[in-house]
Amino acid sequence: MAGAVAQVVMRDRMTMKPRGFGFVTFKDTEAATVACKTAHNIDGRTVSCTVAGEGAQLPRASGPLVPGASGTGCL
């Protein structure tokens, strides 16, 4: 894939089988946009492309995570 600098296929931790999705990092936004406008097939299956963003950041706990403790970081 032109412009791709890294890719990863997500796998199940126990079986190591592919989970059916992955991520590709491109060198620039234009390369990602072009890739998403192109139809792709992997092993005879059509795959979709979505440009991912930074996403919402979850608040971090200020201290250690303790089961049953009050605050934002409970297990």
C-alpha angles and dihedrals in degrees: 000000000000115000095015115136101174139007136185133187113212112234135191108259094223103041100022088222116143113267093213101259141068145168134250124196116209129201091238143003093255092059090050092049092051091048092053092050090056123081113241133197126191118189090344094308124115112236129201127227126214126177108234123213134202090274128201116315116226117225114261122230113251094217140021118310108252122180111246095010119133122244136058099307108063122141 
